Amino acid sequence: MKIHKSTAKNNFSISVVVPVYNNAKILSTTVQRLASFCESQFADYEILFVDDASQDNSLEFLRKLVDSYSSFRVLSFPVNKGQQTAIFEGIIHAKGDIILNTDADLPFVESDILQMLQLTKNKYEVVFGRRRTVWKKNWWRRIGSFFGNAIFNLLFRYKIYDFGCSVAAVRREVVDRLRERKYPPKLIKLEVLRIAKSYIEFELQPNENSSKGKSSYTAVKLFKLLLQIFLCRVWRN
């Protein structure tokens, strides 16, 4: 499938990767916002949804999009593989010059994303999102984020202050290096940091009108993430 073409001022192509897990209630808004943003700003673009074995009707909804939007593609897993694998598979299947990964609820202002993409095209191999404020988190998630960032910066040399933010833009060259791996990394963000020649964090404003939906993030998942950060240091994987 060719990347969708439209009349716009940006002359590079982008792929937007959106991992999906039980997001049926918010996908309609997600689609509208992404389609409007990409159509207005980019000449060539595609939007790639990666369904991680959702138990609601997310996949059914997404498959119908292919008939309505030539710019949309859908990957799906028969069993749940986790967010890290969903991001990895989405990135390596993307076709654009610049690949943007984002959560399904799109918790950002589109003008910030445009700046991230332009920075990635013109200056840095990778631009990571950094949340200006803690976006409507439960108290245990705020504490978890604090300790997660502290542990990461203690164990690794990279200057990252919001390791938990999954919004990021990467160049095609970085994706080509990722493809050399025989299996998905335990933490995709850490692997990208390892192989990128240049990177920066970009502060994102929270979008008060972002899609509302129940988070699938739990205390157990947060604990597993913290454990994985530690184990990646031990295993160097």
C-alpha positions, 0 to 999 in steps of 0.5 A, spaced: 500 500 500 502 506 498 503 512 503 497 517 502 498 523 498 495 530 499 497 537 498 501 540 504 507 544 505 511 539 509 515 535 503 517 529 507 513 523 509 511 520 515 508 514 519 504 515 525 504 508 529 499 507 534 499 501 539 491 499 540 489 495 546 481 495 548 481 502 545 474 502 542 471 507 545 476 512 543 478 510 536 473 514 533 476 521 536 483 518 535 482 517 527 479 524 526 484 528 530 490 524 526 487 524 519 485 532 520 492 533 522 496 529 517 492 531 511 493 538 513 500 538 514 503 533 510 504 531 503 505 523 504 503 520 510 500 513 513 497 511 519 499 504 522 494 502 528 497 495 531 492 492 535 495 487 541 489 482 541 484 487 544 478 484 547 473 489 545 471 491 538 477 495 537 480 490 531 473 490 528 473 498 528 480 498 525 479 494 519 473 498 517 478 504 516 482 501 511 476 501 506 474 508 508 481 511 509 487 509 503 492 512 508 490 507 514 493 500 515 492 495 521 497 490 524 494 485 529 496 480 533 492 473 535 495 473 542 497 479 547 504 481 546 505 487 550 506 494 548 513 494 547 512 489 542 507 492 539 511 499 538 517 495 535 513 491 530 509 498 528 515 502 527 519 496 523 513 496 518 512 503 517 514 506 511 515 514 512 521 518 512 519 520 519 516 515 524 512 518 530 509 513 535 503 515 540 498 513 545 491 511 542 488 517 546 493 522 543 495 526 549 498 532 546 497 538 542 498 537 535 502 543 534 507 540 538 507 534 534 509 538 528 515 541 531 517 534 534 517 531 526 520 537 523 526 537 529 527 530 527 527 531 519 532 537 520 536 536 526 536 530 531 535 522 529 530 521 535 526 526 538 522 524 545 516 527 548 517 529 555 510 531 558 510 538 561 506 536 567 503 529 570 497 528 565 492 526 570 495 520 573 493 516 579 497 517 585 501 511 585 503 512 577 506 519 579 510 515 584 512 510 579 514 515 574 518 518 579 522 512 581 522 509 574 525 516 572 530 516 578 532 508 577 533 509 569 538 515 570 541 512 576 543 505 571 544 509 565 548 514 562 542 517 557 539 524 559 532 522 559 527 525 564 521 522 562 522 515 560 515 513 561 513 518 555 512 513 549 511 519 544 517 519 540 519 521 533 525 517 529 528 517 522 528 512 517 535 510 519 534 509 526 529 504 524 533 500 519 538 499 525 532 496 529 531 491 523 538 488 524 535 485 531 533 478 531 527 479 536 524 485 539 528 489 545 525 488 552 525 496 552 524 499 545 526 506 548 532 504 551 534 500 544 533 507 540 537 511 545 543 506 544 543 506 537 541 513 535 547 518 534 543 524 536 537 525 540 533 530 544 527 531 549 521 535 547 516 538 552 509 537 550 503 540 552 497 536 555 491 536 551 485 537 555 481 535 549 485 528 548 480 522 547 478 519 554 478 512 556 480 507 561 487 506 562 490 499 561 496 501 565 496 497 572 500 497 578 502 490 576 505 493 569 508 499 572 512 494 577 514 490 571 516 496 567 521 498 573 523 491 574 525 491 566 529 497 567 533 494 572 534 487 568 536 491 562 542 494 565 544 487 568 543 483 561 545 489 557 539 488 552 
